[in-house]
Amino acid sequence: MSIATEPESMDELIADCRGIPRPEVPSARREHEAATPWRVDDACHAQVAELDEYV
């Protein structure tokens, strides 16, 4: 049996959410690795080659 009820106002909802623990945030930030450059290959180009005909 659950005694939980739905919040009836935005204030009740915010109060309920305050009890949710926040996730731990790592203290040391890692540098982002450089992304691989995006390239259009023949297969990708073929998918949109005749797009103007469908529009």
C-alpha positions in Angstrom: 0.0 0.0 0.0 1.4 3.4 -1.0 0.6 6.6 1.0 2.2 8.8 -1.7 -0.1 11.4 -3.3 0.1 13.4 -6.4 1.2 17.0 -5.8 -1.7 19.4 -6.1 0.3 22.6 -6.9 3.6 23.6 -8.4 4.9 24.5 -4.9 4.2 20.9 -3.7 5.9 19.5 -6.8 9.0 21.6 -6.3 9.1 20.7 -2.6 8.9 17.0 -3.5 11.7 17.4 -6.0 14.0 19.1 -3.4 14.2 15.7 -1.7 15.8 14.0 -4.7 19.5 13.6 -4.2 21.8 15.3 -6.8 24.2 13.1 -8.7 27.8 13.3 -7.7 29.9 15.5 -10.0 33.5 14.5 -10.6 35.8 17.2 -9.4 38.5 16.8 -12.1 37.3 17.6 -15.6 38.8 15.7 -18.5 39.7 17.5 -21.6 37.5 16.5 -24.5 39.1 14.5 -27.3 39.1 16.0 -30.7 36.2 14.7 -32.8 36.8 12.9 -36.0 36.0 15.3 -38.9 32.6 14.6 -40.6 32.8 13.4 -44.1 30.2 12.6 -46.7 30.8 9.3 -48.4 29.2 8.1 -51.6 26.5 6.1 -49.7 25.5 9.2 -47.8 25.4 11.3 -50.9 23.3 8.7 -52.7 20.6 9.0 -50.1 20.0 12.7 -50.8 21.1 13.0 -54.4 17.6 13.1 -55.8 16.0 14.8 -52.8 14.8 17.8 -54.9 12.6 15.5 -56.9 10.7 14.5 -53.7 10.3 18.0 -52.3 
